[in-house]
Amino acid sequence: MMVMRGTRRRAMPRTMVAGAAALALFVAGCGDDNDDAGGSASTTSGDGKAGKVAVLLPDSKSSVRWETVDRPFLKAAFEKAGVEAEIQNAEGDKSTQQQQAEQAITNGAKVLLLVNLDSGSGAAIAANAKSQGVKVIDYDRLTLNGDSDYYVSFDNEEVGRLQGQGLVDCLEGTTKPAVAVLNGSPTDNNATLFKKGYDSVINPKFESGEWTEVADQSVPDWDNQKALTIFEQMLQKARNDIDGVLAANDGLANAAISALKQRKLKQIPVTGQDATLQGIQNIVNGDQCMTVYKAIKKEADAAAALAIALAKGQEPTGVTGSVNNESRDVPSVLLKPVAVTKENIKEYVGEPDFPKQEEICAGKLASKCKAVGLS
């Protein structure tokens, strides 16, 4: 299994399964929650000392998932297991994340659950942790050339393939559509994997002449405002002649949709990812053709299960494969993503990490919800 170098063609093998478990957390920094699960319920590591866990989230701008979905599920999981933990958010600042990691270790953390801001800073955090005997789990994003002990995520190439096939399905019947591509952050290995996945589907369309590629650009830091500016420039250059957009997540998708609406242009197929409330509402409204649902509770539970075992000095279970980070094979758990369109939204409403029906169908969307089976 190998990750190929290069911004657009880095390959990542797939393996795996979901782990699951029960777990607990106190949260600090940038909207931190603090919840000490000590006392008689406190867990201990193999050397008899209390095993603490620190979760390092990346930001709250690239995706709403980190604060609204991952944080509460991780917190609940650690609390259930009686493990003392802290969750912090670096709000996009690499120096802040490194400081949070160092402080967590100083405060006694035995395990770091890390969502890196880029592989360079993530590798530095992992190296420092390793030098002090602290275990590191890469959560959602793999740290390239790092020393992390485990990796828990989704099959991210499959995420991209679902997006690519989703756009193919949504453009069916359109003659030689002009397509724009909005990639995620070039410093996020996941964005590279998403691109590898959807390029495998849409590049043959471009190469055959069946589709026309009008633009292909990455969005620094997954910044939605930058995505809006980038897509406005794409529209300007193409004289508004764009028939479909491969957007790497729901935030970028909404930026493209906003630009189209500002220019009073027709609705066109736009892809997404994360099954956010905004993304699902855009699908119901006809502005977005699909998103990719990743069952974040399963991801959070699998990562928390690993962290709890490590904090207790136990051998983790549920790890069935590995992923190469360009320097070594990292024991890994990968979960399966699924495509969501207006035809199957109703199948996932009710899942603990999927938007609730009353939220989706609020206000003007009530009538359109009935058309997709939500009533």
N, C-alpha and C positions, 0 to 999 in steps of 0.2 A: 504494500500500500504506500502510495507516495503522493506528496503534494508537489505539483510542478511549479517551478518558479515562473514569475511573470505576472503582471498586473491583470491580464485578461485570461490567462490560460493555466491557472494553478489548479491542479487536479487534487481531489481528495477522495480517498476510498470510503466506502460505506461499510458499515457492519451494523448490526446490532439491534438492541432491544431496550426496552424501558426498564428501569429499576423502579422501585417504589418503596415507600416507607413512611413512617410517622416521625414527626420532629418538632424544634423550638428556638426562639430568638429575641434578644433585645436589640434595639436599633439606635445607632448614633450618627451624628454628623448630618448636615444638609437634609433636614427633615427626618432626623433619626428617631426611631422608637427605642425606648429602653425598657427591657423586661427581664429582670434577673430571675432565672429559674433555679436559684441556688437552694441552700438548705438541704433537707433530707432527700429532695428529688434531684439534686445535682449529680451529673455524671462524672466519672473519673477516667483518666487515661490509664494506660498500662503501667505507668510508673507511680500511680497512686495520686497524682496531682489532678486537680480539676481540669477537664478538657474543654476549652472554650473554642468557639467557631466565630470567625469574622467573615461577613459577606461584603464584597466590594462591588457595588453596582456602578455602571459607567456614567449615566446622565439621566435626564428626564425629558430631553428634547428629541432625541433621535427616534424614540418610540415611547408611547405612554405605558407600554407593558411593564417596564422596570419598576415603576412606583405603584401602578394600579393593580398589577397582577402578580409579578414575581415576589415583590416585597411581602404582601400579606400571606401568600401561600408558604413562602419560606419561614416566615415568622411563626405561622401556625404549626408548621411541621416540627420546628425545633422545640416549640413550647410543649407540644404533645409528648415529645421524647424526654422532656426535662433537661435539655441541654442549654447551658448558658451561651448566648451568642450576641453578636451585634451586627447590624446592617447599616452600611454607610453608602452614600452616593457621592461620587466625585464631581458631578455636574459638568462633565466634559473636560476636566482639567487633569492632565497626566501627573503633574507634580503633586496635586492634592491627593490623587489616588495612591501614589507612592508613600506620601506622608501618612495617609490613613492606614496603609498596610503596616508600616513601621510602628505606628502607635499601637495598633492592634496586637502586634507581636510583643511589644513592650508590656502591654496590659495582660499578657498571658495567653493569647490565642495559640492554639495548637494546630488549627486548620484554617486555611484561607480558601474561601469560595470566590473565585475571581472572574469578573467579566471585564476583560482588558479593554483599554481605549485604543491601543495598538500593540503589535507584537513586541516592539522594542521595549516599551515601558512595562508590559506584562512580563517579559523575560527577566527584567531587572528585579521586579517584585518577587518572582519565583526564585531567582538566584539568592536573593537576600533571605527569603524564608528557608530555603534549603540549608543555607549556612548556619541557621539557628535551629535546625531540626523540626521545622514547621512544614506540614504537608500542604500542598496546593492542588485544588481542583479547578481546572478551567471550566467555567460555566457558560454554556451557549457559544462562546467564541474560543477557538483554539489559539494558543500562544505559539507562534512559529519559533523554532530554535530555542525553546524554553525548557525549564526543568520541572514543569508541572507533573504531578504524580498521576492525575486522572483527568479525563475529559468527558463531560456530559453535554449533549446537544441533540439536535435533530439531524437527519440526513440532509445536509444543506444543498448538495447537488440536486437531490430529488425535489427540494423546494423550488429551485430554479427551473427544473424540467416541467413541473406542474404549472409554473407561471408561463413558460414558453408555449406549452400545449394549450393553456387557457386562452392565450391571445390568438393562437391558430384557430381554435374553435369559435372565438368571438368574431373573428374576421372572415369566417367562412361565407362565401358568396360575394365578397368584395373583390373587385378586379384590380390587380396590381396595387394593393394598398401601400401608402407611404407611412413608414413606421419609425417612431422615435424611441430611443432607449435611454432611460434614466437609471443608471447604476447607483448602488450604494457607495459608501465611503471607500476610497482606494486603500485606506489603512486598516480596514476590517477584513480579515481573512474570510469571514462568512460571505461578505459581498462578492469576493472573488469566486467563491464556490457557487453562489447563486448564479453569477454570470456564466460560469462554466456550464451549469445546468441549462439555463435558457438559451445560451448560444448554441448548444447542441441541437436545439429544436428550431430556432429561428434563422441561424446562419445559412442552412441549406436553402431556405426560402429566398434569402437575399442573393445567394450565389447562383441560383437558378434563374433569377430575374422575375420570379413569381411575386416577390415583394420588393419594394425600394426602401433602402435604409436612408433616412434623411438626416439622422443625427444619432450619436452614441456618446454619452458623456457621464462621468461619475460626479456624484454630489459630495463634496467634502463634509465629513463628519455627519453624514445623513441629515444635514441641516435643511429643514423644509423651506425656510425662507430663501436659501440659496437655490434650492430646487425650483422654486417659483421663478426666480430671475433667469435661471438656466433655460427653463422650458419656454418662458416668454421670448428669449433670444432664439430658441429653436423655431418657434412659430413665426417670428419676424423673418428669419432667414428663409423659411419654407413658404413664405407668403400665406400663412395659415393653412397650407395644404398638408395636413397630417391626419391620417385615418386611424391610427392606433398607437398606443403608448405601452411599452414594456417598462413599468415602474417597479422598482425592486421592493418597495414596501408601501403600506397604506398611507404613510405620511407623504412620501414622494408622489404617490398617486393623487392625493388630495391637492397637492401643489399644482399638478398638471390640470386637474379638473377646475381649480380656481382660475387658472390662466385662461382656460377655454371659456369659462363663464364670463370673465371680465371682457373678453372680446366678443361675447354673444355668439359664439360658434356652436355648431351642433354637438350633441353628445357623440362621443366616439369610444370604442373599447379601450379601457385602461386596466392594467393588472395591478395587483397589490400583494401584501403579505402581512400577517400577524392577526388577521380577523379582529381588528379593533372595532370599537363601536362606530367610529367615523367611517371606516372602510365598509362595514356591513350596511350602514345606512346609505352610503353611496351606491352600493349594489342594489338595494331595495329601490332607490330613486332612479336607477338606470344610468348613473354617471360612471360606474365602475363595473367591469364585467366579471371580475373574480378576485378572490384573495386566497391566501394559503393559511389554513388553520393549523397551528401548532399547539398541542395540548400542554400548555405551560405548567399546569398542576402536576402532570406526570413528570415533566422535566425537573421541576422544583423538588418533587418528592424523591426522584432518583438521586439528584445531587445531594439533598439533605441526608438521605440514607448513607451515602458514602461518607459524608462529613461526620455524621454521628458515629459510625463505626470507627473512623480514624481517631475521633476525639476520645473514644473509649479504649483505644489501643487494640481494637479488634481487626480481624481480617475482613475487608469488605466483601460482600456477595453481590451477585447480579451483574458483574462485569464480564462480558462474553467476547470481547474483541479488542482491537486496538486501531489507532489512527496515527500515521506518521506525521510528525510536526517539522519535518525537514532535517531533523538531527537524531530523532529516536522515535520508537513506537510508544505511544501513550495509551495505557489501558483505558478503554472507552465504553460508553453507553450512548447509543444513538436511537432516537425515537422517530416514528414515522409521521410525516406531515400529510395533510389532505387538502385537496382543492375545494373551495366553497364558491358556489354561484347562486343565483336567485332560485335555481331549481332545487337546491338541497339545503338551503339555510335552515329550514325547519328541522332537519335531522340533528342539528348541533345545538339549537336553542335548548337550554336546560343543562348543558355541560357546565361545570363549575367555573371554568375560565372563559366561557363564551358570553358575549353580550346578552343581557336579559331582554326578553321580548318586550317588556314595558318600556325599556330604554330605546330599543330599536324603533318601536312604533309610536314614539311620542310625537305629538303635534301633527304637522301636515303629512307625515308618513303613514298615518293610520290606514288610509284607504289603499295605499300602495302595498302595505303589509298584507292585506287580504289577498292581493293578487299573487303573492308568493307563498301563501299558505299559513301566514301568521295572523291569527285572528282569535 
